């Protein structure tokens, strides 16, 4: 609520014209705006930028003030219009651009000669009062103003509600009238059908009367009445022309389609101006009278509507000869729009169906190919595992035997070659194991079994095993932190994952580098970090790092299958864990594995 406000009343201001007002107010050095009763700005004078917002300027005074000030001025403006007395608000808080101003606001009713609507004059001036001075007006006065303003809004809402109810009743009544009109139209159509039948009967009677020469004035009057009723009930425009192309009759509905007057009866059709653009109308009538064939064409009117123009022969029943023509105008504007929209929809639907069918066929082909490839891959992996493992085992055993012999006879060269063969056999074994692991993962044959494991003992055993495989001068340093040392996980899957990550750290780091292996247990997680100072991973390759068979571009001739990290990520997911990494080119890489601690229900 605004502080330090004072209300003073006075008589309303009356000036001759708005130009006079602006001149006098600006001459007096005043700043403010003139508004209507809804606080829409009609005129501004003086420098209002100090008091009103400049950005996105519009004519609603409420949008040019802060919310609090705008609500207060709305309430006071309502009081001014109601009492027809000026009110002064003292020491209003105006905050613009982070600055605090105390402003006096004068709101006065005013009028101009010949102007009947209520208008307001709102003046702004900087206050000289001390910002800490006490408010001259009590909160009760402001509350009274707010209550009066809210009361007026409620009254306006009631009036709007009443107006809406009246409008609803009017719409309901209109709907009833429309329904009645539709019933009348249906009845008119039935009458038109009946009239057609009656016309046929009349024509037959006329033939009989002509043969017997017993035509009476009563029958002629009846025929004329039937025709007039038909014309009145026919909503489509119709023209009747004789064999000389003179207008003989037209339906009342034709007046809105063609510029017709009563005096046009008997005039040549070519001399009658129409709103419908059909230059071949006269030629069409002549052709219809010559060959007796109906002609149907479409034409536009000057107001953009589309009509179907049907020209058909007027045949005398007694002679069977064409004695003129009937021209009918049917408005088909909406029908044309609907047909165009239907054509577009049908084309779009046809294209969509074709695209879907093509996509379905491609997907089916792709699925079948993928199925065949997966089957072939599974067979190959199974065959490779059985065909290669036995020879590799023999090679490893023979290599161990030769290595012991080389040590006994102290043959360094033989020992070196033996070590090379042993490492190559081990590398090939690891490749086969990766392929087997991938095949088991993809076929869903790996089901993790969880158990409670001593993390420190588990990690120290892995560190000892991997240190024996490290390069010369490479050091694998392990340390543990956290609230305990026990955690629940699958030891086989986690061991394979850690061996894979540490092997990569050994493989892609220098011979004298440091590899850090860290475990940490918190209340909710087991966090494992493996950090090296190796070649790093290029940024462009990082997004594909966990894809099968993918290798970074900077690995060079370093052996590898590109399956290790894919297997690690899938093992981690099977244990409900997450894996992420941080890497800088030529600086090193850190892999972080996080597993939830509390999932005892998963222990089998």
Helices and strands as residue ranges (DSSP letters): E 9-11, E 13-15, H 18-27, E 31-36, E 41-45, G 48-50, G 61-64, H 67-83, E 85-96, E 99-112, E 119-126, H 139-212, H 217-233, E 237-242, E 247-250, G 252-256, G 262-264, G 269-271, E 276-277, H 281-291, E 295-301, E 306-315, E 322-331, H 333-409, H 412-442, E 451-454, H 455-467, E 475-482, E 486-489, H 491-507, E 514-521, E 525-531, H 539-542, G 553-555, H 564-574, E 578-584, E 588-596, G 600-602
